[in-house]
């Protein structure tokens, strides 16, 4: 694999990891905080297991990125995200 292609593959893998773990903060409701924590645990587990398997077997960053995106989609955001209240007339 060409170096530029390999670099692009690892950039895509890093983007997939960032996307999988970049979820909005939950509202202050206890149920939303629990759902947020569980979502992050599931997605972190997906990232960890996918990267470990990829390192052991294929070492293909494009494949790992695709698997992380596909598996993370199975764990959507189901809680109410936190909404910042306007301060001093913001948001009017």
N, C-alpha and C positions, 0 to 999 in steps of 0.2 A: 504494500500500500504506500502511495506517495506521501511524503511528509506533510504536505499542505492538506491532503485529504484526511490524513490521520489527525492533524490539529483540528480540522473542522469537525471531525467525529467526536473528539473529546470536548470541544466547545459545546456541541449539541448535547452530549451526556451531562455536562455541568448545568446546562440550561434546563434539562429535564429534571435533574435533582432539585434545582432551585424552584422550579415550578411546582414540583410535588410537595415541597415543604413550605411554600409560601402561601399560607392560608390566613384569612383575616382573623383578627382577635374576636373572641366571642363576646356576646352581651354579658351583663353581670349576673344573669340568671344562672343558678347552680347547674341546671340541666344543660345549658349551653356550654358552660365551662367544662363539664364532663364530656360532652360530645366533641368539643375542640381537642381535649387531651387524647381521647380515643382515636380521633382522626389523625392527629400527629403521630401517635404510636403506630397505627397501621401503616401510614405512609413512610415513616422512617424505617419500619421493618421491610417494606417493599424495596426501598432504596438499598438498604444493607444487603438483603438476600440477593437482589439482582446483581449488584456490583460484585459480591463474593462469587456468585455462580459464573458471572462473565469472566472474572479474572481466572477462575479455575478451568473454564472450558473453552470459550471462543475468543476472548480478548477483542471483541468487536464492539467499539463504542456506539456505533449506530444501532446495533441490536439491543444493547443495554438501554439506550435512551428510549427506544421504541417500547420496550417491555415496561420500563418505569412509567411512561405515559399511559400505556394501556391498562396496567394494573392499578395505577392511582385513580384512573377514571371510575373504577369500581367503588371508590370511596369518596363520594361527593360531599360537599359541604351541606350539612343538614340542620345546622344550628343558625340562630339569629346572630349575624355579625354585630360587633360593637359599633355604635354610631356616636361620633363626637358631637356634643352639643355646641351650637354656635356661641361664640364669646364676643361680647361688646358689639353687637350688631352684625356680626359675620353671617353670611348665608341668607341675607335678605334679598 
